[in-house]
Amino acid sequence: MPPITLLASGFGLGFYVPALLIRNRLERSHVECETVVLEHYFHSEKKLKIPESRKAYRDDFATALVAQRLPMDVRDSFDPGAIEDLLDCWEREERRDFIVLSGHWVHVLRRYERRLSGRYSLRVDLVYMDSEPSPSWKSLKKLVPDYADGYREIRLFDADRTAVLYRLPVGSEEPVPYERRSPRFVVHGGGWAMGTYLGKLDSLRRTGAGLDIVVSEPSEAEAGRAGDRCFLIDPAWEAWQETGPDGRHPFPPFGEVVPGRPTAFASPKEHHALFGLLREALAIVSKTGGGTLVDSLESATPLVMLEPFGSHERRNAELWERLGFGISYERWERSGFAIDMLHGMHRNLMKARESGQDYIQSRISG
């Protein structure tokens, strides 16, 4: 039986980390699978431009907001030879089972189907990480209006129905009881470390809680205060690089930045290292990407929500607030940063975890 192929993207870690979580869940159920990262099949010069875009978006969030609204056709970014080699491999191995996390992959899947000429059909799940389509899916819709025909659309979250439809479990441990958690907040800007989170640090420090801050470069850690801890994803690492020594794509290499000593980066096997901090925290302070919603639900850690990156994140924030899982930063600030409000959200998240349907188990059994 050919492996299930997980089609991820490293452009945002909200498509990469969930793919590895799905991989781990499948493998624990003795299902063979392989993770493939979109940008690995780009022209070299296109890959080199991605870090430049990331830095520009970090430096100017307003520019990032404008850019994500522009239609994007990645087909010119593909290295034709690399794509042909990939399709040759799939055809040789008779790959027919796919889980897709980025809409840009659908262009490649349609090419694969044309190659097969009906010799066998594909089983394809299109997994939407956000409560409305994110930019890669919206761009695809404009280029290929019927892109989902013949495929199964999986929504983890549905803002219209005010519901969590599927869970994406992280690791095997249960959430830490709220009363046993450290008096700390985790503050970050999503996979690209962008947004308004650094501007909230002084206000958060006045609460007396410690801060675990995910910075984008070591120099940002130098402005830390007593009680802060700063963490960093290895700036030299890219998700589309070749796999690690074990032949697998790793979780992002992550380490604590301590002035005066080299940062020791590590990639845990079971889940992303950031999740270990979230399990112990009183709240996540972040914008509302789909990956952050998964982290919030699976750790049962309330989400204090910052300015969203586009309409999909705005819908995510509306959903989390209606479900009682999160609160806007401004509203929480007006409450005097009340911890008892957060405790109630933790209880709501725990109930949702108990009743939620595991996407991977449903797929295996279905």
C-alpha positions, 0 to 999 in steps of 0.5 A, a space after each residue: 500500500 503506497 504511503 499517505 502523502 502530506 502536502 505541506 508548505 513552509 511559507 507559514 509554519 501554520 501549514 508545516 507544523 500541522 502536517 508533522 502533527 498529522 504525520 506523527 498521529 498517522 505513524 502512531 496508528 501504524 499508517 505509513 506517510 510522507 511529508 512533502 514541502 511545497 517550496 522545496 520544488 521552487 526555483 532556487 531564486 524564488 526560495 532565496 526571496 522568501 526570507 526577504 519577504 518575511 523580513 519585510 513583513 516583520 518590519 512593516 505589518 501594514 505592508 504584509 496586510 496589503 500583500 496577503 490580499 493580492 492574488 498569488 499564482 505560484 506556478 511560475 515559481 515551480 522548478 519544472 524538472 523538480 515537479 516532473 521528478 516528483 510526479 514520476 515518483 508518485 506515478 511509479 509508486 501509485 500514490 493515491 492518498 493525499 492530505 493537502 494543507 496549502 491550496 497551491 498544491 492543487 495545481 500539482 495534483 491536477 497535473 498528476 490526475 491528467 497524467 493518470 488518465 483515469 487509471 485510478 482515482 485519488 483520495 484527497 482531503 483539503 484541510 482548511 486550518 482557518 475558519 474561512 479560506 486563507 490566502 493560498 485557498 482564495 488565490 486558488 479559487 480565483 484561478 481554478 473556481 472548481 478546484 475542490 471538485 472530487 476532493 473532500 473539504 475538511 474544516 477544522 473550525 467553522 465560524 458560520 456554525 460557531 463550531 470546532 468540527 475537528 481536533 488535531 491532537 498535539 502529542 500524547 499528554 493531557 493539558 496541565 491543570 490551570 491551578 498548577 500552571 506557571 504565572 507566565 504568558 507566551 507572547 508570539 507573532 505566529 510562524 513569521 513572528 510578525 504583528 503587534 505583539 512586541 508593542 504589548 510587552 510593557 503592558 503585560 509586564 505590569 501584570 506581574 506575570 513572567 513573559 515567554 517571548 518568541 523573538 525573530 532575531 537574537 537582538 530582540 532578546 537584548 531588550 528583555 526585562 527581569 522575569 522575561 525569557 526569550 526564545 527563537 527559531 533557528 534563523 538559519 533553518 527553512 522548512 523546505 530544506 532537506 530532511 534531517 539525519 533521520 530522513 524526516 522533516 523536523 519540527 522547527 529548531 527552537 531554543 532559549 536565547 540567553 545573552 552571552 552564550 550560544 543558543 542551543 536549538 533542538 527539535 523535539 520528536 513528538 511536537 513543536 517545542 513551543 507547545 511545551 511552553 504553551 501547556 504551562 502558561 496562563 495565556 497565549 498572546 498572539 494573532 489568530 492564525 489557524 495553527 495558534 487555534 490548534 495550539 490553544 485548543 490542544 493545550 487548553 490555554 486561553 488566547 489573548 488575541 492581537 490584531 489579525 493578519 487578514 480576514 481569515 484571522 479576523 474570523 478565527 478571532 470572532 469564533 474563539 471569542 464566541 466560543 469563550 476560548 479567547 478574548 481581544 487584547 483590548 477587552 482583556 486590558 479593560 478588565 484589568 488583565 483579570 486572570 479569573 476570566 482566563 480560567 473560565 476560558 480554560 474550562 471551556 477549552 477543556 470541555 471542547 477537547 472532550 467532545 471534539 472529533 479527532 480528524 486523523 482517527 476519523 480519516 483512518 476509520 472512514 
